[in-house]
């Protein structure tokens, strides 16, 4: 693609991170996605690895689509690579929110979390991936790019500058609001069990 750009062709690369469902109703989240299965595993087992420095960035499909359309047809925007990401939320904040809903998930050392996951055997939602987790409970040893996604370090400077140049005002909801809508959809659709005391 870089060669094509150098040869004078109009090319733009959109690099997507953790794609998730619609920002308004939560629909469209892939249930077989590793992160979603990871969250459900925490809900079902009542345990989560304590990753104090990790973050998650959910990228709503409608938000990403609007950016892709704006950049693709924005003729005045330069060719090249554009990272599409979203404001990150800490892993601890996600677990705290699930607990606020009534799920009662306990943060434990990552190695203990892995031990519990292995002990759950066929009941675990992550049996195929557990062998790939490192002792710190992360996948980063085998998949280095995941470290970038889970640390909130995706550089979107160029993307934001291009959107500002295009005067593309794309409305955002907070990561907390997004999580609220996703969990609401999970409960409604049966992907998550209802938390204790849920009406």
C-alpha positions, -999 to +999 in steps of 0.1 A: +000+000+000+029+024+008+043+016-027+009+024-042+008+057-023+043+065-035+031+058-071+004+083-068-026+062-059-051+073-032-048+048-004-059+050+032-054+023+058-078+021+087-064+001+116-091-011+140-087-021+176-112-040+198-144-037+177-177-039+197-214-033+193-236-003+186-229+026+210-267+032+215-281-003+221-251-026+225-262-049+196-236-064+174-211-075+200-195-108+190-201-133+218-171-154+206-147-125+210-119-132+235-125-101+256-163-107+259-156-144+268-130-131+293-156-108+310-182-136+310-157-160+326-151-135+353-189-132+359-194-170+360-164-178+381-167-148+404-129-141+400-109-118+378-071-113+374-059-082+391-042-063+363-037-028+378-021-012+347-043-028+320-070-009+301-097-019+276-109+002+247-142-008+232-147+006+197-184+008+188-191-004+153-212+027+145-185+050+157-158+033+136-180+032+106-186+070+107-148+076+110-141+052+081-166+069+058-154+104+068-117+096+062-123+075+030-143+102+012-125+132+027-104+141-004-084+168+015-072+142+040-037+128+033-031+092+024-016+068+049-024+049+080-051+059+105-056+042+139-092+040+150-095+036+188-116+049+217-111+063+251-098+034+273-112+023+306-092+005+332-096-032+338-102-025+375-130+000+366-147-026+345-147-051+373-158-025+398-188-016+375-198-053+372-196-055+410-218-024+413-244-043+393-243-071+418-219-097+403-195-099+432-163-106+413-131-108+434-098-095+421-070-120+427-034-124+415-032-134+378-015-167+385-043-177+409-069-167+383-052-189+358-052-218+383-089-214+389-096-212+352-077-245+346-096-261+375-129-252+360-121-275+331-148-277+305-169-251+324-143-225+316-150-203+286-113-199+279-099-235+277-084-230+242-066-199+252-055-206+287-023-224+275-012-192+258-015-170+289+018-162+305+024-165+343+012-129+347-022-139+332-016-120+300-014-130+263+013-105+256+042-130+254+026-148+225+008-118+209+029-086+215+004-063+198-022-071+225+000-052+250-006-020+229-044-026+229-046-033+266-024-005+278-043+024+262-013+034+241-028+034+207-018+066+190-048+083+174-033+118+169-033+116+131-069+103+131-081+131+154-063+158+134-079+145+101-114+145+117-109+180+129-097+191+095-129+176+080-150+192+108-165+158+114-183+160+147-188+124+158-207+122+190-192+100+218-205+084+249-182+078+278-165+043+282-187+039+313-219+046+294-207+022+267-201-006+292-235+000+308-252-004+274-232-035+265-239-052+298-276-043+296-276-060+262-257-090+275-283-095+303-313-089+280-300-114+254-290-141+279-252-139+273-247-128+309-267-142+338-287-116+357-269-103+387-282-108+422-311-085+430-316-076+393-352-066+384 
